[in-house]
Amino acid sequence: MSNPDANSVKLGRLNRADILASALQLLDEVGLPDLSMRRLAAKLDMQPSGLYWHFENKQTLFARLSDHIVDHIVPEEDSSLTWQEQSLIAACALRDSLLAYRDGAEIVSSTLALGLGAEAAFDRIRRPLMQSGLADDLVRVATESIVFLVLGQVWHQQQRMAADSLGVVFGVAETTSSSIASANNQDALAAGIALILSGLGQESLHPQPKAERKIN
């Protein structure tokens, strides 16, 4: 027979940071599809109801995990760099943060789609772009374009890595985990972001009249 007092002590001893740390470990062990509140509770040797004392629901837990993932690498601001250089560094830091955790891009993307957290992903890209002198609408579009490019590319990498680890990818060249997560993939992403920033640089030098700019 379980001891209710012992369960209460365990619940009181655990805090949100403990639960988040265990959830991140479980994410790396089983992946996002199998990360359930029941499984996490079992890992912590507690009842699932105890988790809801700390987190309102599964989405809230995932939102806090997303915040942690995005905060994994926070680039230092350097005023000696151009806004393009700072933007590229911020974007690469986001990419590396997502790659540091299994299914990192998927969980952060889902959190952003629901508007529950991970806003630092946008804030860190937006901050240097605001130094460009571009109109606010262009800064918004550029920020979203860079963040979604990073999320999409990393999500693709991680999905292919997961498929390869399960042996479900056949007859496709260069599908090993090492090739999918290679420096070439990362260099290609950095090059794509640099192209966006280069175009923005030209726009900042030769801005269109507001009457001609049409951005939805």
C-alpha positions as CSV (number, residue, x, y, z in Angstrom):
1,M,0.0,0.0,0.0
2,S,1.3,3.4,-0.9
3,N,2.0,6.0,1.8
4,P,0.1,9.2,1.1
5,D,2.4,11.1,3.4
6,A,5.4,9.9,1.4
7,N,3.7,11.1,-1.8
8,S,3.1,14.5,-0.3
9,V,6.7,14.8,0.8
10,K,7.8,13.8,-2.8
11,L,5.4,16.4,-4.3
12,G,6.7,19.1,-1.9
13,R,10.3,18.3,-2.7
14,L,9.9,18.5,-6.5
15,N,9.6,21.9,-8.1
16,R,9.0,23.2,-11.6
17,A,12.7,23.2,-12.4
18,D,13.0,19.5,-11.4
19,I,10.1,18.5,-13.6
20,L,11.3,20.5,-16.6
21,A,14.8,18.9,-16.3
22,S,13.2,15.4,-16.2
23,A,10.9,16.3,-19.1
24,L,13.9,17.4,-21.2
25,Q,15.7,14.2,-20.4
26,L,12.6,12.2,-21.4
27,L,12.2,14.2,-24.6
28,D,15.7,13.2,-25.6
29,E,15.0,9.6,-24.7
30,V,11.7,8.9,-26.3
31,G,10.9,11.9,-28.6
32,L,8.0,14.3,-28.6
33,P,5.3,11.9,-29.7
34,D,5.9,9.6,-26.7
35,L,6.4,12.4,-24.2
36,S,3.2,12.1,-22.1
37,M,2.3,13.4,-18.7
38,R,1.8,9.8,-17.5
39,R,5.2,8.8,-18.7
40,L,6.8,11.8,-17.1
41,A,5.1,11.1,-13.8
42,A,6.4,7.5,-13.9
43,K,9.9,8.8,-14.5
44,L,9.5,11.0,-11.4
45,D,7.9,8.3,-9.4
46,M,4.8,10.3,-8.7
47,Q,1.1,10.4,-9.7
48,P,0.2,12.3,-12.9
49,S,-2.1,14.5,-10.8
50,G,1.0,15.8,-9.1
51,L,2.3,17.3,-12.4
52,Y,-0.9,19.3,-12.8
53,W,-0.2,21.0,-9.5
54,H,2.8,22.5,-11.2
55,F,1.5,22.8,-14.8
56,E,-2.1,23.5,-15.8
57,N,-1.9,21.1,-18.7
58,K,0.4,19.4,-21.2
59,Q,0.5,22.4,-23.4
60,T,1.7,24.6,-20.6
61,L,4.5,22.1,-19.8
62,F,5.5,22.0,-23.5
63,A,5.5,25.8,-23.6
64,R,7.9,26.0,-20.7
65,L,10.1,23.3,-22.4
66,S,10.1,25.5,-25.5
67,D,11.2,28.5,-23.5
68,H,14.1,26.4,-22.1
69,I,15.1,25.1,-25.5
70,V,15.2,28.6,-27.1
71,D,17.2,29.9,-24.1
72,H,19.7,27.1,-24.4
73,I,22.1,29.4,-26.3
74,V,21.7,33.2,-25.9
75,P,24.2,35.1,-28.0
76,E,25.9,38.1,-26.5
77,E,25.1,41.4,-28.1
78,D,28.2,43.1,-29.6
79,S,27.7,46.8,-30.7
80,S,30.8,46.6,-32.9
81,L,29.0,44.2,-35.3
82,T,26.7,45.3,-38.0
83,W,23.0,44.6,-37.6
84,Q,23.3,41.9,-40.4
85,E,26.1,40.2,-38.5
86,Q,24.1,40.3,-35.2
87,S,21.0,38.9,-36.9
88,L,23.0,36.0,-38.4
89,I,24.6,35.2,-35.1
90,A,21.1,35.3,-33.4
91,A,19.6,33.0,-36.1
92,C,22.5,30.5,-35.9
93,A,22.2,30.5,-32.1
94,L,18.5,29.6,-32.5
95,R,19.4,26.8,-34.9
96,D,21.9,25.4,-32.5
97,S,19.5,25.6,-29.6
98,L,16.9,23.6,-31.5
99,L,19.4,21.0,-32.6
100,A,20.5,20.5,-29.0
101,Y,17.3,18.7,-28.1
102,R,15.5,15.9,-29.9
103,D,12.4,17.2,-31.7
104,G,13.4,20.7,-30.6
105,A,12.1,22.4,-33.7
106,E,8.8,20.6,-33.6
107,I,8.0,21.5,-29.9
108,V,9.0,25.1,-30.3
109,S,7.1,25.5,-33.6
110,S,4.0,24.1,-32.0
111,T,4.3,26.4,-29.0
112,L,4.7,29.4,-31.2
113,A,1.7,28.4,-33.4
114,L,-0.5,28.3,-30.2
115,G,0.9,31.5,-28.9
116,L,1.9,29.9,-25.6
117,G,5.6,30.8,-25.4
118,A,9.1,30.8,-27.0
119,E,8.7,34.4,-28.0
120,A,12.4,34.9,-27.4
121,A,12.9,33.2,-30.8
122,F,11.3,36.2,-32.4
123,D,12.7,38.8,-30.0
124,R,16.3,38.0,-30.6
125,I,16.0,38.2,-34.3
126,R,13.9,41.3,-34.2
127,R,16.3,43.3,-32.0
128,P,19.2,43.7,-34.4
129,L,16.8,44.1,-37.4
130,M,15.4,47.1,-35.6
131,Q,18.8,48.8,-36.0
132,S,18.5,48.6,-39.8
133,G,16.3,51.6,-40.2
134,L,13.7,49.5,-42.1
135,A,10.1,50.2,-41.6
136,D,8.3,48.2,-38.8
137,D,6.3,46.1,-41.3
138,L,9.5,44.9,-43.0
139,V,11.2,44.2,-39.7
140,R,8.2,42.0,-38.8
141,V,8.1,40.1,-42.0
142,A,11.9,39.6,-42.0
143,T,11.9,38.4,-38.4
144,E,9.1,35.9,-39.1
145,S,10.8,34.7,-42.4
146,I,14.1,34.1,-40.6
147,V,12.6,32.3,-37.6
148,F,10.4,30.1,-39.8
149,L,13.3,29.3,-42.1
150,V,15.4,28.1,-39.1
151,L,12.5,26.1,-37.7
152,G,11.7,24.5,-41.0
153,Q,15.2,23.5,-41.8
154,V,16.0,22.1,-38.4
155,W,12.6,20.3,-38.2
156,H,13.5,18.7,-41.6
157,Q,16.9,17.7,-40.3
158,Q,15.5,16.2,-37.1
159,Q,12.7,14.3,-38.9
160,R,15.1,12.8,-41.3
161,M,17.5,11.8,-38.4
162,A,14.6,10.2,-36.6
163,A,13.5,8.3,-39.7
164,D,17.0,7.1,-40.4
165,S,17.5,5.9,-36.8
166,L,14.4,3.8,-37.2
167,G,15.5,2.4,-40.5
168,V,12.5,3.7,-42.4
169,V,14.4,5.6,-45.1
170,F,15.4,3.5,-48.0
171,G,17.0,4.3,-51.3
172,V,17.7,7.9,-50.6
173,A,21.2,9.2,-50.9
174,E,23.0,10.7,-47.8
175,T,20.4,9.9,-45.2
176,T,22.7,9.0,-42.4
177,S,22.4,11.0,-39.2
178,S,26.0,12.3,-39.6
179,S,25.3,13.6,-43.1
180,I,21.9,15.1,-42.2
181,A,23.3,17.0,-39.2
182,S,26.5,17.9,-41.1
183,A,28.2,21.3,-41.3
184,N,27.1,21.5,-44.9
185,N,23.4,21.6,-43.8
186,Q,24.2,24.3,-41.3
187,D,26.3,26.3,-43.8
188,A,23.4,26.2,-46.3
189,L,21.0,27.6,-43.7
190,A,23.5,30.3,-42.8
191,A,23.8,31.2,-46.5
192,G,20.1,31.3,-46.9
193,I,19.7,33.7,-43.9
194,A,22.6,35.8,-45.3
195,L,20.7,36.2,-48.6
196,I,17.7,37.5,-46.7
197,L,19.8,39.9,-44.8
198,S,21.6,41.1,-47.9
199,G,18.3,41.9,-49.6
200,L,17.2,43.8,-46.5
201,G,20.4,45.7,-46.6
202,Q,19.7,46.9,-50.1
203,E,16.1,47.8,-49.0
204,S,17.5,49.9,-46.2
205,L,19.8,51.8,-48.6
206,H,17.0,52.3,-51.2
207,P,13.7,52.1,-49.3
208,Q,10.5,52.2,-51.4
209,P,7.9,54.9,-50.7
210,K,5.3,53.7,-48.3
211,A,2.6,54.0,-50.9
212,E,4.4,51.4,-53.1
213,R,5.1,48.9,-50.3
214,K,2.4,46.3,-50.0
215,I,2.9,43.7,-47.3
216,N,0.1,41.6,-45.9
